[in-house]
Amino acid sequence: MAEGLGALGRRVAQRFIFRGARPKPSDLAQQMGVEIAQEQTPPPAQPRLRSEYRAEPPRIILYCAAIDQLAVAIHANQRFDMMNCDLAEVHIAHEIFHHLEFGQRFGPLTSEEVEAAAHGFTQELLELEFHPTEFSEMVG
């Protein structure tokens, strides 16, 4: 089921790819009227949260300390396939899917199913050679 939902995310991402040109997620967010904010630490109840989407007003929040911790883990694990990606842009792409899902409702999906689709969206939009869930596996 998760693979099919990843395909949903990939199909949604393809709507934003024109003649092979892939938009920068932060530019896409700006075009959609989604603010991008940065905060140092995530809420105490969710210490591993790296980003989140809030609908009112449309806003993506990046938690810098958690993203920095991921960058350290990437280097420590010598994940050369991940070192060249812009971690902020990866997280913005993921949250853009949540913005789209909030506005369009792709069906009655559980939170796990929405996450699977968001990962597929991110992977397709940014042409990632790895699956975004590998980030979470790396930092626990």
Chimera marker file (.cmm) of the C-alpha trace (Angstrom):
<marker_set name="trace">
<marker id="1" x="0.000" y="0.000" z="0.000" r="1" g="1" b="0" radius="0.5"/>
<marker id="2" x="2.801" y="2.450" z="0.882" r="1" g="1" b="0" radius="0.5"/>
<marker id="3" x="4.368" y="1.931" z="-2.563" r="1" g="1" b="0" radius="0.5"/>
<marker id="4" x="1.079" y="2.904" z="-4.219" r="1" g="1" b="0" radius="0.5"/>
<marker id="5" x="0.892" y="6.001" z="-2.055" r="1" g="1" b="0" radius="0.5"/>
<marker id="6" x="4.456" y="6.880" z="-2.974" r="1" g="1" b="0" radius="0.5"/>
<marker id="7" x="3.273" y="6.713" z="-6.587" r="1" g="1" b="0" radius="0.5"/>
<marker id="8" x="0.482" y="9.162" z="-5.709" r="1" g="1" b="0" radius="0.5"/>
<marker id="9" x="3.079" y="11.573" z="-4.361" r="1" g="1" b="0" radius="0.5"/>
<marker id="10" x="5.254" y="11.130" z="-7.440" r="1" g="1" b="0" radius="0.5"/>
<marker id="11" x="2.291" y="11.845" z="-9.750" r="1" g="1" b="0" radius="0.5"/>
<marker id="12" x="1.502" y="15.022" z="-7.821" r="1" g="1" b="0" radius="0.5"/>
<marker id="13" x="5.149" y="16.118" z="-8.065" r="1" g="1" b="0" radius="0.5"/>
<marker id="14" x="5.136" y="15.574" z="-11.826" r="1" g="1" b="0" radius="0.5"/>
<marker id="15" x="2.527" y="18.334" z="-12.127" r="1" g="1" b="0" radius="0.5"/>
<marker id="16" x="5.260" y="20.804" z="-11.141" r="1" g="1" b="0" radius="0.5"/>
<marker id="17" x="7.986" y="19.495" z="-13.446" r="1" g="1" b="0" radius="0.5"/>
<marker id="18" x="7.973" y="21.254" z="-16.820" r="1" g="1" b="0" radius="0.5"/>
<marker id="19" x="10.144" y="19.908" z="-19.649" r="1" g="1" b="0" radius="0.5"/>
<marker id="20" x="12.439" y="18.303" z="-17.113" r="1" g="1" b="0" radius="0.5"/>
<marker id="21" x="12.902" y="21.505" z="-15.099" r="1" g="1" b="0" radius="0.5"/>
<marker id="22" x="12.299" y="20.910" z="-11.414" r="1" g="1" b="0" radius="0.5"/>
<marker id="23" x="11.411" y="23.939" z="-9.324" r="1" g="1" b="0" radius="0.5"/>
<marker id="24" x="13.250" y="24.735" z="-6.134" r="1" g="1" b="0" radius="0.5"/>
<marker id="25" x="10.821" y="23.869" z="-3.321" r="1" g="1" b="0" radius="0.5"/>
<marker id="26" x="11.311" y="27.221" z="-1.565" r="1" g="1" b="0" radius="0.5"/>
<marker id="27" x="10.403" y="29.012" z="-4.819" r="1" g="1" b="0" radius="0.5"/>
<marker id="28" x="7.372" y="26.764" z="-5.201" r="1" g="1" b="0" radius="0.5"/>
<marker id="29" x="6.283" y="27.555" z="-1.646" r="1" g="1" b="0" radius="0.5"/>
<marker id="30" x="6.582" y="31.270" z="-2.343" r="1" g="1" b="0" radius="0.5"/>
<marker id="31" x="4.485" y="30.924" z="-5.516" r="1" g="1" b="0" radius="0.5"/>
<marker id="32" x="1.833" y="29.095" z="-3.468" r="1" g="1" b="0" radius="0.5"/>
<marker id="33" x="1.794" y="31.783" z="-0.799" r="1" g="1" b="0" radius="0.5"/>
<marker id="34" x="3.287" y="29.493" z="1.854" r="1" g="1" b="0" radius="0.5"/>
<marker id="35" x="5.558" y="31.272" z="4.321" r="1" g="1" b="0" radius="0.5"/>
<marker id="36" x="8.788" y="29.534" z="5.329" r="1" g="1" b="0" radius="0.5"/>
<marker id="37" x="9.939" y="30.173" z="8.872" r="1" g="1" b="0" radius="0.5"/>
<marker id="38" x="12.902" y="28.879" z="10.826" r="1" g="1" b="0" radius="0.5"/>
<marker id="39" x="12.984" y="28.118" z="14.507" r="1" g="1" b="0" radius="0.5"/>
<marker id="40" x="15.943" y="26.783" z="16.411" r="1" g="1" b="0" radius="0.5"/>
<marker id="41" x="14.305" y="23.884" z="18.250" r="1" g="1" b="0" radius="0.5"/>
<marker id="42" x="11.139" y="21.837" z="17.798" r="1" g="1" b="0" radius="0.5"/>
<marker id="43" x="8.380" y="21.775" z="20.408" r="1" g="1" b="0" radius="0.5"/>
<marker id="44" x="9.395" y="19.882" z="23.585" r="1" g="1" b="0" radius="0.5"/>
<marker id="45" x="6.736" y="17.229" z="22.942" r="1" g="1" b="0" radius="0.5"/>
<marker id="46" x="8.300" y="16.443" z="19.518" r="1" g="1" b="0" radius="0.5"/>
<marker id="47" x="12.073" y="16.795" z="19.966" r="1" g="1" b="0" radius="0.5"/>
<marker id="48" x="12.921" y="14.958" z="16.717" r="1" g="1" b="0" radius="0.5"/>
<marker id="49" x="10.622" y="17.023" z="14.509" r="1" g="1" b="0" radius="0.5"/>
<marker id="50" x="12.618" y="18.610" z="11.689" r="1" g="1" b="0" radius="0.5"/>
<marker id="51" x="9.797" y="20.471" z="9.939" r="1" g="1" b="0" radius="0.5"/>
<marker id="52" x="6.057" y="20.895" z="9.952" r="1" g="1" b="0" radius="0.5"/>
<marker id="53" x="3.222" y="22.463" z="7.978" r="1" g="1" b="0" radius="0.5"/>
<marker id="54" x="0.595" y="24.675" z="9.543" r="1" g="1" b="0" radius="0.5"/>
<marker id="55" x="-2.448" y="25.535" z="7.470" r="1" g="1" b="0" radius="0.5"/>
<marker id="56" x="-3.635" y="28.794" z="9.022" r="1" g="1" b="0" radius="0.5"/>
<marker id="57" x="-1.937" y="30.828" z="7.706" r="1" g="1" b="0" radius="0.5"/>
<marker id="58" x="-0.071" y="28.526" z="5.318" r="1" g="1" b="0" radius="0.5"/>
<marker id="59" x="3.359" y="28.115" z="6.866" r="1" g="1" b="0" radius="0.5"/>
<marker id="60" x="6.274" y="25.695" z="6.807" r="1" g="1" b="0" radius="0.5"/>
<marker id="61" x="8.463" y="25.679" z="9.887" r="1" g="1" b="0" radius="0.5"/>
<marker id="62" x="12.004" y="24.333" z="9.690" r="1" g="1" b="0" radius="0.5"/>
<marker id="63" x="13.618" y="23.346" z="12.985" r="1" g="1" b="0" radius="0.5"/>
<marker id="64" x="17.278" y="24.193" z="12.456" r="1" g="1" b="0" radius="0.5"/>
<marker id="65" x="18.829" y="22.227" z="15.337" r="1" g="1" b="0" radius="0.5"/>
<marker id="66" x="17.111" y="19.005" z="14.254" r="1" g="1" b="0" radius="0.5"/>
<marker id="67" x="18.115" y="19.520" z="10.611" r="1" g="1" b="0" radius="0.5"/>
<marker id="68" x="21.685" y="20.265" z="11.713" r="1" g="1" b="0" radius="0.5"/>
<marker id="69" x="21.666" y="17.040" z="13.746" r="1" g="1" b="0" radius="0.5"/>
<marker id="70" x="20.627" y="15.173" z="10.580" r="1" g="1" b="0" radius="0.5"/>
<marker id="71" x="23.491" y="16.776" z="8.637" r="1" g="1" b="0" radius="0.5"/>
<marker id="72" x="25.955" y="15.548" z="11.273" r="1" g="1" b="0" radius="0.5"/>
<marker id="73" x="24.484" y="12.026" z="11.048" r="1" g="1" b="0" radius="0.5"/>
<marker id="74" x="24.745" y="12.067" z="7.247" r="1" g="1" b="0" radius="0.5"/>
<marker id="75" x="28.445" y="12.900" z="7.442" r="1" g="1" b="0" radius="0.5"/>
<marker id="76" x="29.103" y="10.468" z="10.296" r="1" g="1" b="0" radius="0.5"/>
<marker id="77" x="27.476" y="7.671" z="8.266" r="1" g="1" b="0" radius="0.5"/>
<marker id="78" x="29.340" y="8.738" z="5.116" r="1" g="1" b="0" radius="0.5"/>
<marker id="79" x="26.125" y="8.946" z="3.107" r="1" g="1" b="0" radius="0.5"/>
<marker id="80" x="27.663" y="10.598" z="0.068" r="1" g="1" b="0" radius="0.5"/>
<marker id="81" x="24.351" y="10.248" z="-1.784" r="1" g="1" b="0" radius="0.5"/>
<marker id="82" x="22.778" y="12.569" z="0.801" r="1" g="1" b="0" radius="0.5"/>
<marker id="83" x="25.624" y="15.042" z="1.302" r="1" g="1" b="0" radius="0.5"/>
<marker id="84" x="24.905" y="17.024" z="-1.842" r="1" g="1" b="0" radius="0.5"/>
<marker id="85" x="21.235" y="17.636" z="-1.164" r="1" g="1" b="0" radius="0.5"/>
<marker id="86" x="19.995" y="20.814" z="0.471" r="1" g="1" b="0" radius="0.5"/>
<marker id="87" x="18.322" y="19.487" z="3.624" r="1" g="1" b="0" radius="0.5"/>
<marker id="88" x="16.149" y="22.585" z="4.042" r="1" g="1" b="0" radius="0.5"/>
<marker id="89" x="14.814" y="22.193" z="0.482" r="1" g="1" b="0" radius="0.5"/>
<marker id="90" x="14.125" y="18.488" z="1.066" r="1" g="1" b="0" radius="0.5"/>
<marker id="91" x="12.043" y="19.310" z="4.132" r="1" g="1" b="0" radius="0.5"/>
<marker id="92" x="10.283" y="22.187" z="2.368" r="1" g="1" b="0" radius="0.5"/>
<marker id="93" x="9.319" y="19.811" z="-0.476" r="1" g="1" b="0" radius="0.5"/>
<marker id="94" x="7.888" y="17.339" z="2.015" r="1" g="1" b="0" radius="0.5"/>
<marker id="95" x="5.819" y="20.036" z="3.699" r="1" g="1" b="0" radius="0.5"/>
<marker id="96" x="4.604" y="21.403" z="0.345" r="1" g="1" b="0" radius="0.5"/>
<marker id="97" x="2.907" y="18.062" z="-0.180" r="1" g="1" b="0" radius="0.5"/>
<marker id="98" x="1.098" y="18.540" z="3.128" r="1" g="1" b="0" radius="0.5"/>
<marker id="99" x="-0.007" y="21.972" z="1.917" r="1" g="1" b="0" radius="0.5"/>
<marker id="100" x="-1.354" y="20.441" z="-1.284" r="1" g="1" b="0" radius="0.5"/>
<marker id="101" x="-2.988" y="17.568" z="0.571" r="1" g="1" b="0" radius="0.5"/>
<marker id="102" x="-4.657" y="19.976" z="2.985" r="1" g="1" b="0" radius="0.5"/>
<marker id="103" x="-6.180" y="21.913" z="0.099" r="1" g="1" b="0" radius="0.5"/>
<marker id="104" x="-7.113" y="19.020" z="-2.180" r="1" g="1" b="0" radius="0.5"/>
<marker id="105" x="-7.721" y="15.991" z="0.033" r="1" g="1" b="0" radius="0.5"/>
<marker id="106" x="-6.446" y="13.082" z="-2.018" r="1" g="1" b="0" radius="0.5"/>
<marker id="107" x="-8.862" y="10.765" z="-0.330" r="1" g="1" b="0" radius="0.5"/>
<marker id="108" x="-9.474" y="9.394" z="3.118" r="1" g="1" b="0" radius="0.5"/>
<marker id="109" x="-5.837" y="8.685" z="3.999" r="1" g="1" b="0" radius="0.5"/>
<marker id="110" x="-4.351" y="7.838" z="7.362" r="1" g="1" b="0" radius="0.5"/>
<marker id="111" x="-1.457" y="9.959" z="8.618" r="1" g="1" b="0" radius="0.5"/>
<marker id="112" x="0.949" y="7.129" z="7.682" r="1" g="1" b="0" radius="0.5"/>
<marker id="113" x="-0.456" y="7.048" z="4.155" r="1" g="1" b="0" radius="0.5"/>
<marker id="114" x="-0.135" y="10.825" z="3.810" r="1" g="1" b="0" radius="0.5"/>
<marker id="115" x="3.499" y="10.575" z="4.955" r="1" g="1" b="0" radius="0.5"/>
<marker id="116" x="4.205" y="7.850" z="2.363" r="1" g="1" b="0" radius="0.5"/>
<marker id="117" x="2.767" y="10.061" z="-0.381" r="1" g="1" b="0" radius="0.5"/>
<marker id="118" x="4.726" y="13.088" z="0.886" r="1" g="1" b="0" radius="0.5"/>
<marker id="119" x="7.937" y="11.046" z="0.705" r="1" g="1" b="0" radius="0.5"/>
<marker id="120" x="7.152" y="10.009" z="-2.877" r="1" g="1" b="0" radius="0.5"/>
<marker id="121" x="6.449" y="13.651" z="-3.767" r="1" g="1" b="0" radius="0.5"/>
<marker id="122" x="9.761" y="14.765" z="-2.266" r="1" g="1" b="0" radius="0.5"/>
<marker id="123" x="11.739" y="12.000" z="-3.914" r="1" g="1" b="0" radius="0.5"/>
<marker id="124" x="10.275" y="12.763" z="-7.353" r="1" g="1" b="0" radius="0.5"/>
<marker id="125" x="10.419" y="16.562" z="-7.145" r="1" g="1" b="0" radius="0.5"/>
<marker id="126" x="14.072" y="16.573" z="-6.085" r="1" g="1" b="0" radius="0.5"/>
<marker id="127" x="15.193" y="13.441" z="-7.972" r="1" g="1" b="0" radius="0.5"/>
<marker id="128" x="16.545" y="11.964" z="-4.759" r="1" g="1" b="0" radius="0.5"/>
<marker id="129" x="18.528" y="8.772" z="-5.191" r="1" g="1" b="0" radius="0.5"/>
<marker id="130" x="17.456" y="7.587" z="-1.751" r="1" g="1" b="0" radius="0.5"/>
<marker id="131" x="14.140" y="7.317" z="0.042" r="1" g="1" b="0" radius="0.5"/>
<marker id="132" x="13.402" y="10.190" z="2.466" r="1" g="1" b="0" radius="0.5"/>
<marker id="133" x="12.552" y="7.754" z="5.271" r="1" g="1" b="0" radius="0.5"/>
<marker id="134" x="16.272" y="7.009" z="5.443" r="1" g="1" b="0" radius="0.5"/>
<marker id="135" x="16.713" y="10.361" z="7.204" r="1" g="1" b="0" radius="0.5"/>
<marker id="136" x="14.540" y="9.263" z="10.099" r="1" g="1" b="0" radius="0.5"/>
<marker id="137" x="16.221" y="5.880" z="10.241" r="1" g="1" b="0" radius="0.5"/>
<marker id="138" x="19.566" y="7.623" z="10.541" r="1" g="1" b="0" radius="0.5"/>
<marker id="139" x="18.727" y="9.924" z="13.446" r="1" g="1" b="0" radius="0.5"/>
<marker id="140" x="16.322" y="7.586" z="15.189" r="1" g="1" b="0" radius="0.5"/>
<link id1="1" id2="2" r="1" g="1" b="0" radius="0.2"/>
<link id1="2" id2="3" r="1" g="1" b="0" radius="0.2"/>
<link id1="3" id2="4" r="1" g="1" b="0" radius="0.2"/>
<link id1="4" id2="5" r="1" g="1" b="0" radius="0.2"/>
<link id1="5" id2="6" r="1" g="1" b="0" radius="0.2"/>
<link id1="6" id2="7" r="1" g="1" b="0" radius="0.2"/>
<link id1="7" id2="8" r="1" g="1" b="0" radius="0.2"/>
<link id1="8" id2="9" r="1" g="1" b="0" radius="0.2"/>
<link id1="9" id2="10" r="1" g="1" b="0" radius="0.2"/>
<link id1="10" id2="11" r="1" g="1" b="0" radius="0.2"/>
<link id1="11" id2="12" r="1" g="1" b="0" radius="0.2"/>
<link id1="12" id2="13" r="1" g="1" b="0" radius="0.2"/>
<link id1="13" id2="14" r="1" g="1" b="0" radius="0.2"/>
<link id1="14" id2="15" r="1" g="1" b="0" radius="0.2"/>
<link id1="15" id2="16" r="1" g="1" b="0" radius="0.2"/>
<link id1="16" id2="17" r="1" g="1" b="0" radius="0.2"/>
<link id1="17" id2="18" r="1" g="1" b="0" radius="0.2"/>
<link id1="18" id2="19" r="1" g="1" b="0" radius="0.2"/>
<link id1="19" id2="20" r="1" g="1" b="0" radius="0.2"/>
<link id1="20" id2="21" r="1" g="1" b="0" radius="0.2"/>
<link id1="21" id2="22" r="1" g="1" b="0" radius="0.2"/>
<link id1="22" id2="23" r="1" g="1" b="0" radius="0.2"/>
<link id1="23" id2="24" r="1" g="1" b="0" radius="0.2"/>
<link id1="24" id2="25" r="1" g="1" b="0" radius="0.2"/>
<link id1="25" id2="26" r="1" g="1" b="0" radius="0.2"/>
<link id1="26" id2="27" r="1" g="1" b="0" radius="0.2"/>
<link id1="27" id2="28" r="1" g="1" b="0" radius="0.2"/>
<link id1="28" id2="29" r="1" g="1" b="0" radius="0.2"/>
<link id1="29" id2="30" r="1" g="1" b="0" radius="0.2"/>
<link id1="30" id2="31" r="1" g="1" b="0" radius="0.2"/>
<link id1="31" id2="32" r="1" g="1" b="0" radius="0.2"/>
<link id1="32" id2="33" r="1" g="1" b="0" radius="0.2"/>
<link id1="33" id2="34" r="1" g="1" b="0" radius="0.2"/>
<link id1="34" id2="35" r="1" g="1" b="0" radius="0.2"/>
<link id1="35" id2="36" r="1" g="1" b="0" radius="0.2"/>
<link id1="36" id2="37" r="1" g="1" b="0" radius="0.2"/>
<link id1="37" id2="38" r="1" g="1" b="0" radius="0.2"/>
<link id1="38" id2="39" r="1" g="1" b="0" radius="0.2"/>
<link id1="39" id2="40" r="1" g="1" b="0" radius="0.2"/>
<link id1="40" id2="41" r="1" g="1" b="0" radius="0.2"/>
<link id1="41" id2="42" r="1" g="1" b="0" radius="0.2"/>
<link id1="42" id2="43" r="1" g="1" b="0" radius="0.2"/>
<link id1="43" id2="44" r="1" g="1" b="0" radius="0.2"/>
<link id1="44" id2="45" r="1" g="1" b="0" radius="0.2"/>
<link id1="45" id2="46" r="1" g="1" b="0" radius="0.2"/>
<link id1="46" id2="47" r="1" g="1" b="0" radius="0.2"/>
<link id1="47" id2="48" r="1" g="1" b="0" radius="0.2"/>
<link id1="48" id2="49" r="1" g="1" b="0" radius="0.2"/>
<link id1="49" id2="50" r="1" g="1" b="0" radius="0.2"/>
<link id1="50" id2="51" r="1" g="1" b="0" radius="0.2"/>
<link id1="51" id2="52" r="1" g="1" b="0" radius="0.2"/>
<link id1="52" id2="53" r="1" g="1" b="0" radius="0.2"/>
<link id1="53" id2="54" r="1" g="1" b="0" radius="0.2"/>
<link id1="54" id2="55" r="1" g="1" b="0" radius="0.2"/>
<link id1="55" id2="56" r="1" g="1" b="0" radius="0.2"/>
<link id1="56" id2="57" r="1" g="1" b="0" radius="0.2"/>
<link id1="57" id2="58" r="1" g="1" b="0" radius="0.2"/>
<link id1="58" id2="59" r="1" g="1" b="0" radius="0.2"/>
<link id1="59" id2="60" r="1" g="1" b="0" radius="0.2"/>
<link id1="60" id2="61" r="1" g="1" b="0" radius="0.2"/>
<link id1="61" id2="62" r="1" g="1" b="0" radius="0.2"/>
<link id1="62" id2="63" r="1" g="1" b="0" radius="0.2"/>
<link id1="63" id2="64" r="1" g="1" b="0" radius="0.2"/>
<link id1="64" id2="65" r="1" g="1" b="0" radius="0.2"/>
<link id1="65" id2="66" r="1" g="1" b="0" radius="0.2"/>
<link id1="66" id2="67" r="1" g="1" b="0" radius="0.2"/>
<link id1="67" id2="68" r="1" g="1" b="0" radius="0.2"/>
<link id1="68" id2="69" r="1" g="1" b="0" radius="0.2"/>
<link id1="69" id2="70" r="1" g="1" b="0" radius="0.2"/>
<link id1="70" id2="71" r="1" g="1" b="0" radius="0.2"/>
<link id1="71" id2="72" r="1" g="1" b="0" radius="0.2"/>
<link id1="72" id2="73" r="1" g="1" b="0" radius="0.2"/>
<link id1="73" id2="74" r="1" g="1" b="0" radius="0.2"/>
<link id1="74" id2="75" r="1" g="1" b="0" radius="0.2"/>
<link id1="75" id2="76" r="1" g="1" b="0" radius="0.2"/>
<link id1="76" id2="77" r="1" g="1" b="0" radius="0.2"/>
<link id1="77" id2="78" r="1" g="1" b="0" radius="0.2"/>
<link id1="78" id2="79" r="1" g="1" b="0" radius="0.2"/>
<link id1="79" id2="80" r="1" g="1" b="0" radius="0.2"/>
<link id1="80" id2="81" r="1" g="1" b="0" radius="0.2"/>
<link id1="81" id2="82" r="1" g="1" b="0" radius="0.2"/>
<link id1="82" id2="83" r="1" g="1" b="0" radius="0.2"/>
<link id1="83" id2="84" r="1" g="1" b="0" radius="0.2"/>
<link id1="84" id2="85" r="1" g="1" b="0" radius="0.2"/>
<link id1="85" id2="86" r="1" g="1" b="0" radius="0.2"/>
<link id1="86" id2="87" r="1" g="1" b="0" radius="0.2"/>
<link id1="87" id2="88" r="1" g="1" b="0" radius="0.2"/>
<link id1="88" id2="89" r="1" g="1" b="0" radius="0.2"/>
<link id1="89" id2="90" r="1" g="1" b="0" radius="0.2"/>
<link id1="90" id2="91" r="1" g="1" b="0" radius="0.2"/>
<link id1="91" id2="92" r="1" g="1" b="0" radius="0.2"/>
<link id1="92" id2="93" r="1" g="1" b="0" radius="0.2"/>
<link id1="93" id2="94" r="1" g="1" b="0" radius="0.2"/>
<link id1="94" id2="95" r="1" g="1" b="0" radius="0.2"/>
<link id1="95" id2="96" r="1" g="1" b="0" radius="0.2"/>
<link id1="96" id2="97" r="1" g="1" b="0" radius="0.2"/>
<link id1="97" id2="98" r="1" g="1" b="0" radius="0.2"/>
<link id1="98" id2="99" r="1" g="1" b="0" radius="0.2"/>
<link id1="99" id2="100" r="1" g="1" b="0" radius="0.2"/>
<link id1="100" id2="101" r="1" g="1" b="0" radius="0.2"/>
<link id1="101" id2="102" r="1" g="1" b="0" radius="0.2"/>
<link id1="102" id2="103" r="1" g="1" b="0" radius="0.2"/>
<link id1="103" id2="104" r="1" g="1" b="0" radius="0.2"/>
<link id1="104" id2="105" r="1" g="1" b="0" radius="0.2"/>
<link id1="105" id2="106" r="1" g="1" b="0" radius="0.2"/>
<link id1="106" id2="107" r="1" g="1" b="0" radius="0.2"/>
<link id1="107" id2="108" r="1" g="1" b="0" radius="0.2"/>
<link id1="108" id2="109" r="1" g="1" b="0" radius="0.2"/>
<link id1="109" id2="110" r="1" g="1" b="0" radius="0.2"/>
<link id1="110" id2="111" r="1" g="1" b="0" radius="0.2"/>
<link id1="111" id2="112" r="1" g="1" b="0" radius="0.2"/>
<link id1="112" id2="113" r="1" g="1" b="0" radius="0.2"/>
<link id1="113" id2="114" r="1" g="1" b="0" radius="0.2"/>
<link id1="114" id2="115" r="1" g="1" b="0" radius="0.2"/>
<link id1="115" id2="116" r="1" g="1" b="0" radius="0.2"/>
<link id1="116" id2="117" r="1" g="1" b="0" radius="0.2"/>
<link id1="117" id2="118" r="1" g="1" b="0" radius="0.2"/>
<link id1="118" id2="119" r="1" g="1" b="0" radius="0.2"/>
<link id1="119" id2="120" r="1" g="1" b="0" radius="0.2"/>
<link id1="120" id2="121" r="1" g="1" b="0" radius="0.2"/>
<link id1="121" id2="122" r="1" g="1" b="0" radius="0.2"/>
<link id1="122" id2="123" r="1" g="1" b="0" radius="0.2"/>
<link id1="123" id2="124" r="1" g="1" b="0" radius="0.2"/>
<link id1="124" id2="125" r="1" g="1" b="0" radius="0.2"/>
<link id1="125" id2="126" r="1" g="1" b="0" radius="0.2"/>
<link id1="126" id2="127" r="1" g="1" b="0" radius="0.2"/>
<link id1="127" id2="128" r="1" g="1" b="0" radius="0.2"/>
<link id1="128" id2="129" r="1" g="1" b="0" radius="0.2"/>
<link id1="129" id2="130" r="1" g="1" b="0" radius="0.2"/>
<link id1="130" id2="131" r="1" g="1" b="0" radius="0.2"/>
<link id1="131" id2="132" r="1" g="1" b="0" radius="0.2"/>
<link id1="132" id2="133" r="1" g="1" b="0" radius="0.2"/>
<link id1="133" id2="134" r="1" g="1" b="0" radius="0.2"/>
<link id1="134" id2="135" r="1" g="1" b="0" radius="0.2"/>
<link id1="135" id2="136" r="1" g="1" b="0" radius="0.2"/>
<link id1="136" id2="137" r="1" g="1" b="0" radius="0.2"/>
<link id1="137" id2="138" r="1" g="1" b="0" radius="0.2"/>
<link id1="138" id2="139" r="1" g="1" b="0" radius="0.2"/>
<link id1="139" id2="140" r="1" g="1" b="0" radius="0.2"/>
</marker_set>
